[in-house]
Amino acid sequence: MTLVERIISCDNSSYELTYSAIKTAVPIDHHLAKIKLSRINNKTVFNWSTEIEPEIFADAIRNGMQESLEGLQRVLDS
């Protein structure tokens, strides 16, 4: 699968990253996503939001992010 993403902004002080998928295997018209890390009760919380058009691809995008987070958790646990 081909995927090219562009970082729109990266704010190290607020731990926030905004990026966009610019080349994908499926025909999307618009994609914009944000990741923000926060510290809550001595834990790091990962907050991810996305905009996608056409919306029919939203579940696939969400599932891909979930798989990525599970893979990251496995790495951190080992």
N, C-alpha and C positions, 0 to 999 in steps of 0.2 A: 504494500500500500504506500502511495506517495503522500507525504505530508510535509509542508513547509509552513513554518510559523514565523511571524515577525513580532519582536518585542516593541511595543508601543511606548511603554514607560516602565521604569524600574525605580522605585523610591525606597532606598535602603533605610531611611529613617522611620518610615511607617510600615516597612515590611510588606509592600504592595507591588504587584507586578500586573501589568496589563499587556495582553498579547492578542494577535489575530492570526487565524489560519488563512494563508494567502494562496496555497496550492493544496488541493485535496483530491482524493480518488473519486469523490462524488461532487456533483455540481451545486456548490453553495453560493448564495448571493451575498451573504453577510455573516461574519463571525467576529465576535469580540468577547474576550474572557478576562476575568480578573481573579487574582489569587491574593489573599491577604492572610498573613499570619498574625495571631494575637496570643497573648499570654493570659490564661484564665486558670485560677487555682493551681498555679505552679505547673501547668501543662500548656503545650503549644496547640492552638486550635487552628486548623486549616479551613479557610472559608473560600469557596470557589463559586463564581457565578458566571453565566455565559448568556450571550445573545446569539441566536442562530436563525438564519432564513435560508431555505424554507424550514419551517419548524419540524417537518417530518424526520429530520436528522437529529433532533434534540436528544432522543433516547440513546442513540448510538454514541453521541458525544459524551453524554453523562456516563454511560457504561464504560467507555474508554478511560475516562478520568477515574472512575471507581477502581478499575483494574490497576491503573498506575499507582493510586494511593495504597492499594493492598500490597503491591510489589514494594513500594517504599517502606511500608510498615514491616514487611519481612526482612528487608535489609537492616532496618534499625533494630529489630529484635535479635538479629544474629550477632 
